[in-house]
Structures are given as C-alpha cells and as structure tokens.
Amino acid sequence: MAISVPEYDGVTLEQMYDDPYPTYAMLRKDAPVAWLKPANIHVVTKYEDIMQVERDQETFPSYDNRSLMIKVMGHTLMRRDGDDHKRHRKSLERTFSPVSVKRHWKPIFERIADEIIDDLYDKGQADIFADFAAPYASRCLKEVIGLPNMDWQDLSTWSQAFMDGVGNYGNDPETWARAKAAFEGIDNAIEDHYDGLKANPDYSALSSMFEVEDPIDMADIRANIKVIVGGGLNEPRDVTCTIVYALLTNPDQLKKFLANPALYKTIFEEAVRWVSPIGMYPRKVSKRVEIGGAILDEGDALGLVVASANRDSDRFENADKFDIDREKMAHIGFGAGPHFCAGTWVARAQVGEIAIPKLFERLPNLRLDPEHESKFGGWVFRGPLSVPVVWDA
C-alpha cells in the first residue's frame, strides 16, 4: 500500500558531503523515496525507481523554475523537454558525435595529456587531482567549447563555482556569489570569441550552436555553454582521479589492466558507476503519482540520486566495491533517456582511452604517496579532492 513520503532528517549536509553512502543505503532499504529535510528536496534512491522517472517525461519533466541550475546558469538544455530539448541537443551534434571525437578531438586530447605528463615526469611526485586531472580536463574543455584563449585556471575555477552553486541546497551566500562571478566570466569570454568563431567555424560547441540550421537564441547558447563548463570539466577530472585511486588501491585489478590496456573501457565504466561524479540531478512532478511505494503530489521537486542507484544491491552485486570483473550491467552515471549525457563519448575518449593509459605507461611504477592521504568529498557532485602519487622518475 502506498504511503505519504517519509521524512528523513537524521543526517547533516556536512555528513552527506563527507560520506553519503551510509545514508543512501539506509534510504534504499527503508525509504527509497523520502523527503531529505536538510536539503529540502524529495530524493529517489533506487535504480528501478529512477528508471521509472526517466521513462516518463510527461509525469516527471526536467523543467522546474525552482531549479538551482536555472538560477546559476540560466535555462540550459538540461532543463528542457520534448522537441525543445531535441532542438538544443541537435545544435551540439557536430561537436559531440562519436565521429567528431575520433577524427578531431582525440589527437588534441593526446597532445594535451603528453604535454602535462612531460612537465611532471622529472618531479617523481604529484597530486593527480591538482597537477594532472584538473589542468587536463580544463585544457581539453577550452578546445571543445571554443574558448581556447582562456586561462585554464579561470575555467576550472568557474566550473567548480557552477557545480557548487547547482548543489547549494544549504543556501550559502558565498557560493551564490562565486557562481555569479563565474556566470559573468563565461559571458565575457564568449563575447571575446564571438567574432573569431563566426569568421572561422570549427568543431567547437560555440561554433556548432552558431552555425546550426535552426539557430537558438544567444541567451540559450550562453546557458548551454555554462552547463557544458560545469559537467564537462568536473566529471572527466573526477573520473580520472577516481580511476587512478581505484586501481592503485586494488593491485590485482591494476595488474590485469597493465597486462591488458584494452580494459580501459571496462575500468572507465566501473569507475563512473562506483563514484558517480554527478551524483544527483532534479526532476519535477507534474501530477499526483506513486513511486517507490510513496505518493508524490503535483509540484513536488525530486532529486534523482544516481550515486545511490549505481550502488543498489538489487542491481549490482557487492555494489560498494570497485570491481572490473563484475557482471556487465548498465549504470546510470551518465543519466538515462533523452537526457543521456551528450558528452559521454568525449569523456570516454578523453579519460578512458587517453589519460589513464598514458599515466600508467609514462609514469613508471605509479603508486599512491604513502606520506599523503587521498581525500574524497561531495554528494550532489562527488569525487576525489586529492590523490597524491609518486613514481620512479
């Protein structure tokens, strides 16, 4: 029998940031659809319930004028539905298609990865997060969005400000201020590059949106670039760090990878499942509906907790374990349905096919630094904050 949505307030947002997984496990077991009081949102935590939502866009639309993403970035393609969403997504096809990734972006990503590793090699130690993954993701993204003359540190700072803003369920005013500065910074950068891209079209996201047959408004172009800056930097950065950490803490699996580098595909997907960098995204309820044994009302805001769904023991055996030998089961680390991440093929090439093999090929005996601890954080967006390593230079 369906019940009203249970309320859960047995955790603080600080505890969720430090380690959300015990809370997710409890919610999946006792209240798979619950009102998470500290975040002021209904959360859906089981795999099949989230898939039910994603299969029904009419009942669970993406657009919600209360969306923190809209507040921080404007009305992006991620908060659109139906033909409107298709039109915006189509405007980016030239940039993100598998053919474009293979023919155009891969050589650029390879060059950037080699340049960063060249600079690191003689040092014999680094923080993979700060010294490789962040600059690599940012420099790759500059090319992909069409802002190659930007400083990569600025783009990295703005990306984090956007992600922090979208996850600012605690309503911290300083976080809003940083997100506002990032909003203005991206708009100014787009204006600086506009004339050059109009005169010389290329494969970048900006150029693709400028040149598409059915053009979208400039305000929408700016908003779409902002959402790409957010997920397109943080996700590959965090997956890169997650894979390095996971392999270096699972020597048997590292040994298999070193013996068979083609395993990068499996390793990449397992890392995205294990630590979903985009841990939660929103939907809205358009009419009274039952889901997960609970009744939701029209207007309710939902958070689809894919980081929990990807550790749902009803779908994945030993779900809390990083295991490249597990039975192949589709995860939802890149979302599902019409909103499946457009940048998936870019991320798979950038991280799985290029960054990870190069790091382990070019940094001999790569291993965790025994004198410095790796750190993770986040729940709406989660990933490593520091992965100190050493190698035989």
Secondary structure, DSSP 8 states (H G I E B T S, - for coil): --EE--EE-SS-HHHHHH--HHHHHHHHHH-SEEEEGGGTEEEE-SHHHHHHHHT-TTTS-S--TT-HHHHHH-S-GGG--HHHHHHHHHTTHHHHSHHHIIIIIHHHHHHHHHHHHHHHGGG-EEEIIIIIIHHHHHHHHHHHHT-TTS-HHHHHHHHHHHHHHHT-TT--HHHHHHHHHHHHHHHHHHHHHHHHHHHS--SSHHHHHHH-SS---HHHHHHHHHHHHHHHHHHHHHHHHHHHHHHHT-HHHHHHHHH-GGGHHHHHHHHHHHT-SB--EEEE--S-EEETTEEE-TT-EEEE-HHHHTT-TTTSTTTTS--TTS------TT--GGGS-TTHHHHIIIIIIIIHHHHHHHSTT-EE-TTS--EEE-SSB-EEEE-EEE---
